[in-house]
Amino acid sequence: MMTKEEIIESLQGVKRPLIKAHDDISAVADFIEARLQTEKEFADSWVYGTVCHALGILEEQIARISNQLTKLKK
């Protein structure tokens, strides 16, 4: 069985690459946003929608891990 410290270390090890992926995908979203000019283009862009969806999923996972870490550190 893993110790509390090992669990914290493992969660932090998962959280770091998720944050990096979020930063990388945010850069892609910024790149796409710079090229979309109207609300209709934003609405019609399935690539932009996919990127935003991926960012949302990453944000949820990062938040869940952060909450678990907070509970473990108490």
Buried (B, 14 or more C-beta within 10 A) or exposed (E): EEEEEEBBEEBEEEBEEBEEBBEEBEEBBEEBBEEBEEEEEBEEBEEBEEBBEBBEEBEEBBEEBEEBBEEEEE
